[in-house]
Amino acid sequence: QLQLVESGGGLVQPGGSLRLSCAASGFTLDYYAIGWFRQAPGKEREGVACISRSDGNTYYADSVKGRFTISRDNAKNTVYLKIDNLKPEDTAVYYCAARGPTLAAMRLAAHVYNYWGQGTQVTVSS
């Protein structure tokens, strides 16, 4: 059974940092590109970062560049999302997802991702 499980969310004060993890089971994560998405209440799901399958190239949404860092540890079958300088507007449920190859313009399009985790809540508040 293919499964992605996110962890590492929580309540953080503005300016703080978190590292989210996305662990895969039932399949080898390095066969897939992995994306991180977030969804705030009342808003559409937003792609924030992705990392390629083969060469580890990363891509970020403009809204998070400079604060979010995606990385992968294929030996641990895990992908990470480090978030620095957290802001209240980062509050959302964060999901990881896996996909095969796609066009560059589709890298953060949710519909091209085949497998999804259940999400982890990140709340930024003082």
Accessible surface in RSA format (square Angstrom, percent):
REM  Atomic radii and reference values for relative SASA: ProtOr
REM  Chains: A
REM  Algorithm: Lee & Richards
REM  Probe-radius: 1.40
REM  Slices: 20
REM RES _ NUM      All-atoms   Total-Side   Main-Chain    Non-polar    All polar
REM                ABS   REL    ABS   REL    ABS   REL    ABS   REL    ABS   REL
RES GLN A   1   186.08 104.1 127.74  93.4  58.34 138.9  53.24 113.3 132.84 100.8
RES LEU A   2    74.41  41.4  51.27  36.7  23.14  58.2  51.58  36.2  22.83  61.4
RES GLN A   3    87.96  49.2  82.61  60.4   5.34  12.7  16.20  34.5  71.76  54.4
RES LEU A   4     4.40   2.4   0.31   0.2   4.09  10.3   0.31   0.2   4.09  11.0
RES VAL A   5    74.47  49.0  71.68  64.9   2.79   6.7  73.14  63.6   1.33   3.6
RES GLU A   6    15.22   8.7   1.32   1.0  13.90  33.1   0.00   0.0  15.22  12.4
RES SER A   7    58.96  49.8  55.06  73.5   3.90   9.0  39.77  84.7  19.19  26.9
RES GLY A   8    36.68  45.2   0.00   N/A  36.68  45.2  24.24  66.5  12.45  27.9
RES GLY A   9    28.94  35.7   0.00   N/A  28.94  35.7   2.00   5.5  26.94  60.3
RES GLY A  10    30.48  37.6   0.00   N/A  30.48  37.6  30.46  83.6   0.02   0.0
RES LEU A  11   133.09  74.1 100.30  71.8  32.79  82.4 100.34  70.5  32.75  88.1
RES VAL A  12    22.30  14.7  18.28  16.5   4.02   9.7  22.30  19.4   0.00   0.0
RES GLN A  13   123.10  68.8 120.61  88.1   2.49   5.9  32.32  68.8  90.77  68.8
RES PRO A  14    60.71  44.2  38.80  35.4  21.91  79.6  39.19  32.4  21.51 133.7
RES GLY A  15    48.29  59.5   0.00   N/A  48.29  59.5  22.23  61.0  26.05  58.4
RES GLY A  16    24.02  29.6   0.00   N/A  24.02  29.6  22.97  63.0   1.05   2.3
RES SER A  17    56.44  47.7  33.30  44.4  23.14  53.3  18.43  39.3  38.00  53.2
RES LEU A  18    29.83  16.6  25.27  18.1   4.56  11.5  29.83  21.0   0.00   0.0
RES ARG A  19   135.91  57.1 119.83  61.1  16.07  38.3  30.77  42.1 105.14  63.7
RES LEU A  20     0.00   0.0   0.00   0.0   0.00   0.0   0.00   0.0   0.00   0.0
RES SER A  21    23.11  19.5  23.11  30.8   0.00   0.0   9.32  19.8  13.79  19.3
RES CYS A  22     0.00   0.0   0.00   0.0   0.00   0.0   0.00   0.0   0.00   0.0
RES ALA A  23    44.41  40.8  43.05  66.4   1.36   3.1  43.11  60.7   1.30   3.5
RES ALA A  24    12.41  11.4   0.00   0.0  12.41  28.2   0.41   0.6  12.00  31.8
RES SER A  25    54.30  45.9  49.66  66.3   4.64  10.7  47.37 100.9   6.92   9.7
RES GLY A  26    55.81  68.8   0.00   N/A  55.81  68.8  24.22  66.5  31.60  70.8
RES PHE A  27    28.77  14.4  10.86   6.7  17.90  46.6  23.87  14.5   4.90  14.0
RES THR A  28    60.77  43.2  56.99  57.8   3.78   9.0  24.48  32.9  36.29  54.9
RES LEU A  29     0.52   0.3   0.52   0.4   0.00   0.0   0.52   0.4   0.00   0.0
RES ASP A  30    45.88  32.1  40.32  40.1   5.56  13.2   5.43  12.8  40.45  40.3
RES TYR A  31   145.77  68.1 135.64  77.2  10.13  26.4  89.46  67.2  56.31  69.4
RES TYR A  32    44.36  20.7  44.32  25.2   0.03   0.1  17.26  13.0  27.10  33.4
RES ALA A  33     5.69   5.2   5.27   8.1   0.43   1.0   5.27   7.4   0.43   1.1
RES ILE A  34     0.00   0.0   0.00   0.0   0.00   0.0   0.00   0.0   0.00   0.0
RES GLY A  35     0.00   0.0   0.00   N/A   0.00   0.0   0.00   0.0   0.00   0.0
RES TRP A  36     0.00   0.0   0.00   0.0   0.00   0.0   0.00   0.0   0.00   0.0
RES PHE A  37     0.83   0.4   0.83   0.5   0.00   0.0   0.83   0.5   0.00   0.0
RES ARG A  38    23.25   9.8  22.83  11.6   0.42   1.0   3.97   5.4  19.28  11.7
RES GLN A  39    61.04  34.1  56.74  41.5   4.30  10.2  11.85  25.2  49.19  37.3
RES ALA A  40    21.86  20.1  18.28  28.2   3.57   8.1  18.68  26.3   3.18   8.4
RES PRO A  41   119.72  87.3  91.63  83.5  28.08 102.1 104.00  85.9  15.72  97.7
RES GLY A  42    92.04 113.5   0.00   N/A  92.04 113.5  45.07 123.7  46.98 105.2
RES LYS A  43   142.24  69.4 129.56  79.5  12.69  30.2  83.19  74.9  59.06  62.9
RES GLU A  44   156.05  89.6 141.77 107.3  14.28  34.0  58.80 113.7  97.25  79.4
RES ARG A  45    87.83  36.9  62.41  31.8  25.41  60.5  16.51  22.6  71.32  43.2
RES GLU A  46    60.23  34.6  56.04  42.4   4.19  10.0  33.59  65.0  26.64  21.8
RES GLY A  47    11.35  14.0   0.00   N/A  11.35  14.0   0.17   0.5  11.18  25.0
RES VAL A  48     0.00   0.0   0.00   0.0   0.00   0.0   0.00   0.0   0.00   0.0
RES ALA A  49     0.00   0.0   0.00   0.0   0.00   0.0   0.00   0.0   0.00   0.0
RES CYS A  50     3.83   2.9   3.83   4.3   0.00   0.0   0.00   0.0   3.83   4.1
RES ILE A  51     6.75   3.8   6.66   5.0   0.09   0.2   6.75   4.9   0.00   0.0
RES SER A  52    29.55  25.0  27.04  36.1   2.51   5.8  28.33  60.3   1.22   1.7
RES ARG A  53   108.98  45.8 101.03  51.5   7.95  18.9  12.20  16.7  96.78  58.7
RES SER A  54    92.49  78.2  53.31  71.1  39.18  90.3  38.02  81.0  54.47  76.3
RES ASP A  55    98.42  68.9  62.78  62.5  35.64  84.3  42.96 101.1  55.46  55.3
RES GLY A  56    30.59  37.7   0.00   N/A  30.59  37.7  15.65  42.9  14.94  33.5
RES ASN A  57    96.29  66.4  89.24  86.2   7.05  17.0  23.19  55.8  73.11  70.7
RES THR A  58    62.04  44.1  34.59  35.1  27.46  65.4  12.70  17.1  49.35  74.6
RES TYR A  59    80.88  37.8  78.54  44.7   2.34   6.1  37.56  28.2  43.32  53.4
RES TYR A  60    38.04  17.8  35.82  20.4   2.22   5.8  30.12  22.6   7.92   9.8
RES ALA A  61    19.63  18.0  13.37  20.6   6.26  14.2  19.63  27.6   0.00   0.0
RES ASP A  62   120.10  84.1  96.68  96.2  23.42  55.4  37.69  88.7  82.41  82.2
RES SER A  63    69.33  58.6  36.10  48.2  33.23  76.5  48.71 103.7  20.62  28.9
RES VAL A  64     0.57   0.4   0.00   0.0   0.57   1.4   0.57   0.5   0.00   0.0
RES LYS A  65   117.99  57.6  95.77  58.8  22.22  52.9  54.44  49.0  63.55  67.7
RES GLY A  66    83.69 103.2   0.00   N/A  83.69 103.2  42.47 116.6  41.22  92.3
RES ARG A  67    29.71  12.5  28.03  14.3   1.68   4.0  20.86  28.5   8.85   5.4
RES PHE A  68     6.01   3.0   0.00   0.0   6.01  15.6   0.00   0.0   6.01  17.2
RES THR A  69    72.58  51.6  71.74  72.7   0.85   2.0  47.34  63.6  25.24  38.2
RES ILE A  70     4.98   2.8   0.00   0.0   4.98  12.0   0.00   0.0   4.98  13.5
RES SER A  71    49.98  42.2  48.29  64.4   1.70   3.9  34.69  73.9  15.30  21.4
RES ARG A  72    41.69  17.5  14.75   7.5  26.95  64.2  15.23  20.8  26.47  16.0
RES ASP A  73    45.19  31.7  40.55  40.4   4.64  11.0  14.47  34.1  30.71  30.6
RES ASN A  74    66.80  46.1  48.09  46.5  18.70  45.0  17.95  43.2  48.85  47.2
RES ALA A  75   104.96  96.5  56.98  87.9  47.98 109.2  69.72  98.2  35.25  93.4
RES LYS A  76   138.76  67.7 117.41  72.0  21.35  50.8  72.40  65.2  66.37  70.7
RES ASN A  77    34.05  23.5  33.88  32.7   0.17   0.4  18.83  45.3  15.22  14.7
RES THR A  78    12.91   9.2  12.67  12.8   0.24   0.6   4.53   6.1   8.38  12.7
RES VAL A  79     0.00   0.0   0.00   0.0   0.00   0.0   0.00   0.0   0.00   0.0
RES TYR A  80    25.64  12.0  25.64  14.6   0.00   0.0  15.01  11.3  10.63  13.1
RES LEU A  81     0.00   0.0   0.00   0.0   0.00   0.0   0.00   0.0   0.00   0.0
RES LYS A  82    77.63  37.9  77.57  47.6   0.06   0.1  41.72  37.6  35.91  38.3
RES ILE A  83     0.00   0.0   0.00   0.0   0.00   0.0   0.00   0.0   0.00   0.0
RES ASP A  84    48.99  34.3  48.99  48.8   0.00   0.0  21.11  49.7  27.88  27.8
RES ASN A  85    80.03  55.2  76.15  73.6   3.88   9.3  20.46  49.2  59.57  57.6
RES LEU A  86     1.48   0.8   0.00   0.0   1.48   3.7   0.00   0.0   1.48   4.0
RES LYS A  87    77.34  37.7  76.80  47.1   0.54   1.3  28.39  25.6  48.94  52.1
RES PRO A  88    76.82  56.0  69.35  63.2   7.47  27.1  69.83  57.7   6.99  43.4
RES GLU A  89   118.75  68.2  93.34  70.6  25.41  60.5  59.74 115.6  59.01  48.2
RES ASP A  90     0.25   0.2   0.25   0.2   0.00   0.0   0.00   0.0   0.25   0.2
RES THR A  91    35.48  25.2  32.53  33.0   2.95   7.0  30.37  40.8   5.11   7.7
RES ALA A  92     1.48   1.4   1.01   1.6   0.47   1.1   1.48   2.1   0.00   0.0
RES VAL A  93    41.21  27.1  41.02  37.1   0.18   0.4  41.02  35.6   0.18   0.5
RES TYR A  94     0.00   0.0   0.00   0.0   0.00   0.0   0.00   0.0   0.00   0.0
RES TYR A  95    33.84  15.8  33.84  19.3   0.00   0.0   8.56   6.4  25.28  31.2
RES CYS A  96     0.00   0.0   0.00   0.0   0.00   0.0   0.00   0.0   0.00   0.0
RES ALA A  97     0.00   0.0   0.00   0.0   0.00   0.0   0.00   0.0   0.00   0.0
RES ALA A  98     0.00   0.0   0.00   0.0   0.00   0.0   0.00   0.0   0.00   0.0
RES ARG A  99    14.58   6.1  14.58   7.4   0.00   0.0   0.20   0.3  14.38   8.7
RES GLY A 100    24.65  30.4   0.00   N/A  24.65  30.4  20.32  55.8   4.33   9.7
RES PRO A 101   127.08  92.6  94.53  86.2  32.55 118.3 102.94  85.0  24.14 150.0
RES THR A 102    49.36  35.1  11.57  11.7  37.79  90.1  15.99  21.5  33.37  50.4
RES LEU A 103   135.38  75.4 131.32  94.0   4.06  10.2 134.22  94.3   1.16   3.1
RES ALA A 104    64.01  58.9  51.49  79.5  12.51  28.5  54.19  76.3   9.82  26.0
RES ALA A 105    90.16  82.9  52.82  81.5  37.35  85.0  64.90  91.4  25.26  66.9
RES MET A 106    64.37  33.3  64.37  42.6   0.00   0.0  55.40  47.1   8.97  11.9
RES ARG A 107    77.44  32.5  77.01  39.3   0.43   1.0  18.75  25.6  58.69  35.6
RES LEU A 108    32.70  18.2  18.06  12.9  14.64  36.8  19.50  13.7  13.20  35.5
RES ALA A 109    22.01  20.2  12.46  19.2   9.55  21.7  20.90  29.4   1.11   2.9
RES ALA A 110    38.06  35.0  29.90  46.1   8.16  18.6  29.95  42.2   8.11  21.5
RES HIS A 111   147.37  80.5 110.99  77.1  36.38  93.1  91.93  94.7  55.44  64.5
RES VAL A 112    32.29  21.3  18.40  16.7  13.90  33.5  25.13  21.8   7.17  19.4
RES TYR A 113    11.09   5.2   0.00   0.0  11.09  28.9   0.00   0.0  11.09  13.7
RES ASN A 114    98.21  67.7  69.29  67.0  28.93  69.7  15.65  37.7  82.57  79.8
RES TYR A 115    78.37  36.6  75.13  42.7   3.24   8.4  42.93  32.3  35.44  43.7
RES TRP A 116    73.11  29.3  49.26  23.8  23.86  56.0  39.55  21.1  33.56  54.5
RES GLY A 117     5.63   6.9   0.00   N/A   5.63   6.9   0.55   1.5   5.08  11.4
RES GLN A 118   160.73  89.9 141.35 103.3  19.37  46.1  60.60 129.0 100.12  75.9
RES GLY A 119    21.39  26.4   0.00   N/A  21.39  26.4   0.40   1.1  20.99  47.0
RES THR A 120    18.49  13.2  12.84  13.0   5.65  13.5   7.54  10.1  10.95  16.5
RES GLN A 121    85.23  47.7  76.22  55.7   9.02  21.5  48.97 104.2  36.26  27.5
RES VAL A 122     0.00   0.0   0.00   0.0   0.00   0.0   0.00   0.0   0.00   0.0
RES THR A 123    43.06  30.6  43.06  43.7   0.00   0.0  31.48  42.3  11.59  17.5
RES VAL A 124     5.47   3.6   0.00   0.0   5.47  13.2   0.00   0.0   5.47  14.8
RES SER A 125    57.16  48.3  49.04  65.4   8.13  18.7  20.81  44.3  36.35  50.9
RES SER A 126   125.00 105.6  65.17  87.0  59.83 137.8  47.34 100.8  77.67 108.8
END  Absolute sums over single chains surface
CHAIN  1 A     6517.7       4888.7       1629.0       3351.5       3166.1
END  Absolute sums over all chains
TOTAL          6517.7       4888.7       1629.0       3351.5       3166.1
